[in-house]
Amino acid sequence: MTGPASSCTRSGKRMTFGKAGETTLSQWMADNARVCWIEHGEPWALESELISQLDLPLNLDQNRHNAFHSRLKALRAEARQRAAQLPISA
């Protein structure tokens, strides 16, 4: 995979993509991510319904039915493993 998730660094317990990677991720999100919201008395119930009905490949929670779920889970695990081997950055 290329793009913002291809590497990450860690600073203490928090893992990040480092300054350059966070900038790349922010730009990718600006170009590709869409956000909307609605007020709802039980947002967790609405979330479950939406995840079951929509194609939301970057959501892992409640989304095992998505074709990309297992690949994304593996990519995230690989990124965490690589980051754990890096020195802690300031």
C-alpha atoms as a printed R data frame, in Angstrom:
   type eleno elety resid chain resno       x      y      z
1  ATOM     1    CA   MET     A     1   0.000  0.000  0.000
2  ATOM     2    CA   THR     A     2   1.212  3.468 -0.739
3  ATOM     3    CA   GLY     A     3   0.120  6.700  0.829
4  ATOM     4    CA   PRO     A     4  -0.154  7.889  4.388
5  ATOM     5    CA   ALA     A     5  -0.460  4.469  6.025
6  ATOM     6    CA   SER     A     6   2.767  3.146  4.526
7  ATOM     7    CA   SER     A     7   4.870  4.103  7.568
8  ATOM     8    CA   CYS     A     8   4.464  5.461 11.041
9  ATOM     9    CA   THR     A     9   6.513  6.541 14.016
10 ATOM    10    CA   ARG     A    10   5.846  6.494 17.683
11 ATOM    11    CA   SER     A    11   6.342  9.072 20.399
12 ATOM    12    CA   GLY     A    12   5.878  7.410 23.767
13 ATOM    13    CA   LYS     A    13   2.646  5.420 23.679
14 ATOM    14    CA   ARG     A    14   1.011  7.351 20.827
15 ATOM    15    CA   MET     A    15   1.756  6.185 17.310
16 ATOM    16    CA   THR     A    16   1.719  8.808 14.568
17 ATOM    17    CA   PHE     A    17   2.838  9.100 10.970
18 ATOM    18    CA   GLY     A    18   5.408 11.750 11.920
19 ATOM    19    CA   LYS     A    19   5.203 15.364 10.792
20 ATOM    20    CA   ALA     A    20   5.573 14.627  7.066
21 ATOM    21    CA   GLY     A    21   3.257 11.621  7.208
22 ATOM    22    CA   GLU     A    22   0.575 13.510  9.125
23 ATOM    23    CA   THR     A    23   0.754 16.259  6.492
24 ATOM    24    CA   THR     A    24   0.364 13.651  3.735
25 ATOM    25    CA   LEU     A    25  -2.543 12.042  5.601
26 ATOM    26    CA   SER     A    26  -4.251 15.408  6.100
27 ATOM    27    CA   GLN     A    27  -3.936 16.167  2.395
28 ATOM    28    CA   TRP     A    28  -5.253 12.711  1.452
29 ATOM    29    CA   MET     A    29  -8.240 13.234  3.757
30 ATOM    30    CA   ALA     A    30  -8.907 16.690  2.287
31 ATOM    31    CA   ASP     A    31  -8.889 15.163 -1.206
32 ATOM    32    CA   ASN     A    32 -10.816 11.963 -0.457
33 ATOM    33    CA   ALA     A    33 -12.741 11.971  2.823
34 ATOM    34    CA   ARG     A    34 -16.288 13.210  3.093
35 ATOM    35    CA   VAL     A    35 -17.873 14.088  6.417
36 ATOM    36    CA   CYS     A    36 -21.475 14.631  7.353
37 ATOM    37    CA   TRP     A    37 -23.374 14.579 10.607
38 ATOM    38    CA   ILE     A    38 -26.849 14.477 12.006
39 ATOM    39    CA   GLU     A    39 -28.096 14.994 15.534
40 ATOM    40    CA   HIS     A    40 -29.551 11.783 16.910
41 ATOM    41    CA   GLY     A    41 -30.662 10.749 20.383
42 ATOM    42    CA   GLU     A    42 -28.933  7.355 20.096
43 ATOM    43    CA   PRO     A    43 -26.009  7.861 17.698
44 ATOM    44    CA   TRP     A    44 -24.607  4.390 18.413
45 ATOM    45    CA   ALA     A    45 -27.778  2.816 17.045
46 ATOM    46    CA   LEU     A    46 -27.664  4.959 13.915
47 ATOM    47    CA   GLU     A    47 -23.971  4.155 13.474
48 ATOM    48    CA   SER     A    48 -24.671  0.421 13.521
49 ATOM    49    CA   GLU     A    49 -27.447  0.825 10.979
50 ATOM    50    CA   LEU     A    50 -25.340  2.966  8.642
51 ATOM    51    CA   ILE     A    51 -22.321  0.659  8.821
52 ATOM    52    CA   SER     A    52 -24.527 -2.304  7.927
53 ATOM    53    CA   GLN     A    53 -26.027 -0.500  4.923
54 ATOM    54    CA   LEU     A    54 -23.191  1.611  3.477
55 ATOM    55    CA   ASP     A    55 -19.786  0.851  2.020
56 ATOM    56    CA   LEU     A    56 -17.467  2.345  4.669
57 ATOM    57    CA   PRO     A    57 -14.187  0.512  4.068
58 ATOM    58    CA   LEU     A    58 -12.081  2.414  6.624
59 ATOM    59    CA   ASN     A    59 -14.353  1.495  9.539
60 ATOM    60    CA   LEU     A    60 -13.333 -1.792 11.138
61 ATOM    61    CA   ASP     A    61 -15.765 -1.805 14.055
62 ATOM    62    CA   GLN     A    62 -19.013 -3.615 13.159
63 ATOM    63    CA   ASN     A    63 -17.833 -3.878  9.565
64 ATOM    64    CA   ARG     A    64 -16.550 -7.431  9.056
65 ATOM    65    CA   HIS     A    65 -18.907 -7.797  6.082
66 ATOM    66    CA   ASN     A    66 -16.900 -5.243  4.080
67 ATOM    67    CA   ALA     A    67 -14.636 -6.838  1.460
68 ATOM    68    CA   PHE     A    68 -11.708 -4.605  2.512
69 ATOM    69    CA   HIS     A    69 -11.995 -5.395  6.261
70 ATOM    70    CA   SER     A    70  -9.425 -8.184  6.501
71 ATOM    71    CA   ARG     A    71  -6.921 -6.380  4.265
72 ATOM    72    CA   LEU     A    72  -7.217 -3.113  6.202
73 ATOM    73    CA   LYS     A    73  -6.897 -4.962  9.508
74 ATOM    74    CA   ALA     A    74  -3.708 -6.628  8.260
75 ATOM    75    CA   LEU     A    75  -2.286 -3.333  6.947
76 ATOM    76    CA   ARG     A    76  -2.928 -1.621 10.263
77 ATOM    77    CA   ALA     A    77  -1.274 -4.481 12.169
78 ATOM    78    CA   GLU     A    78   1.772 -4.316  9.874
79 ATOM    79    CA   ALA     A    79   2.022 -0.546 10.371
80 ATOM    80    CA   ARG     A    80   1.826 -0.949 14.175
81 ATOM    81    CA   GLN     A    81   4.521 -3.628 14.049
82 ATOM    82    CA   ARG     A    82   6.831 -1.435 11.952
83 ATOM    83    CA   ALA     A    83   6.224  1.538 14.231
84 ATOM    84    CA   ALA     A    84   6.999 -0.510 17.351
85 ATOM    85    CA   GLN     A    85  10.457 -1.215 15.917
86 ATOM    86    CA   LEU     A    86  11.256  2.468 15.327
87 ATOM    87    CA   PRO     A    87  12.982  4.707 17.846
88 ATOM    88    CA   ILE     A    88  10.738  7.045 19.804
89 ATOM    89    CA   SER     A    89  10.683 10.450 18.138
90 ATOM    90    CA   ALA     A    90  10.548 13.772 19.919
